[in-house]
Amino acid sequence: MRDPASNAPLPRDLLGEPTLTVSGVNALIGSAVRGAAGGMFWVEGEITDFTAHGSGHWYFSLKDEKAEIRAVCWKSATHRIGFLPENGMAALCRCSADFYERRGSVNLSVTAIEPKGAGAKAKALRLLLEKLEKEGLFAPERKKPVPFLCARIGVAAAPEGAALADIIKVAQSRFPNVSVTVSPCLVQGPAAPDAIARALARFISANVDVVILARGGGSDEDLSAFNTEIVARAVAACPFPVISAVGHETDVTASDLAADVRAATPSEAAEIAVPVKGEAVRRLDELASRLGGGLRSAVSFAGMETDNIADALFRSAKNRLSEADHLLSAAALRLDGLSPLAILGRGYSVASKGGRAVTDSATLAAGDDIEIRFSKGAADAQVRRTR
């Protein structure tokens, strides 16, 4: 372009610089920001201005001694983190950079948060356990009993791990007929919590009597997947009794607390789920014997009760019949006393004319033929006169 007044080229034309819109500039910046650090990266900093929004998203800032940047953790990722961050907590955040072109602002999109330092991790775990306990996830009344005889066992574990091998060995040595169904999963690393939750969810539609969640021993870091919210909730949501066999006897994880039964080792979990076949047969024989004895006693008692009831009914019926006989005799006596024949027996007689009893002499006239009935027999007579 040229200056309209002097017809001379403008300086920006001489420099060859492009002219961009605001949105065009932001698009360039956004492209550069999103491609920074190869996509995903970790940021170390202190959490500040933390807000847990009602939508389920978390909004906060990360800062160090020189700078600060806004961050957001979407609802889809918060349930995997396993604790509620606090202001002042030093943390490592796995994230990607995002640029909002409309506002021209940069923020971090966080997918994972790890407390920095042993103290911070212990605090985060404590906060998680307090939260789940307050919700009743660890309450004794919601725990399901393990059946006496589990013929079908489900196991969520690493397919090549020693924990699974120990469970199968112990279970089959105790009860050769037992069936073991394996739902394989990772038990360590960033992807382990989701993998464990999916492995447990597979048993929802499975035909099993009990589920064992197992992993061999390890450091606190090795067991961290079992101290996450998503795993604890998956254990609690399982429709079958869950035995948690994670770590060593001194290790207690969130999955242990959410499970229906905690076992110190995978082998102990198999012992809890599967009785020794000989002992199970003996117990069943004892129960059958006790049940048979109980049934015989019940039948005998029922027979005695039936006899007693029959006797009582017979006595009651006999008494009722006797009372009825007395009442009938008394009624017969009363009826007999009211009978005209009984009156005639006492010396009275009844005069009748035309078949109808004469109760008034005014109904008769001299010369009328009448019949006189006595207690024994009757006589015909003629009225001579009335008075």
Beta strands, then each sheet from edge to edge (+ up, - down):
strand 1: 40-52
strand 2: 58-63
strand 3: 68-73
strand 4: 90-100
strand 5: 105-115
strand 6: 152-157
strand 7: 179-184
strand 8: 210-215
strand 9: 242-246
strand 10: 261-262
strand 11: 350-353
strand 12: 356-357
strand 13: 369-373
strand 14: 378-382
sheet 1: 1+ 2- 3+ 5+ 4- 1+
sheet 2: 7+ 6+ 8+ 9+ 10+
sheet 3: 12+ 11- 13+ 14-
end
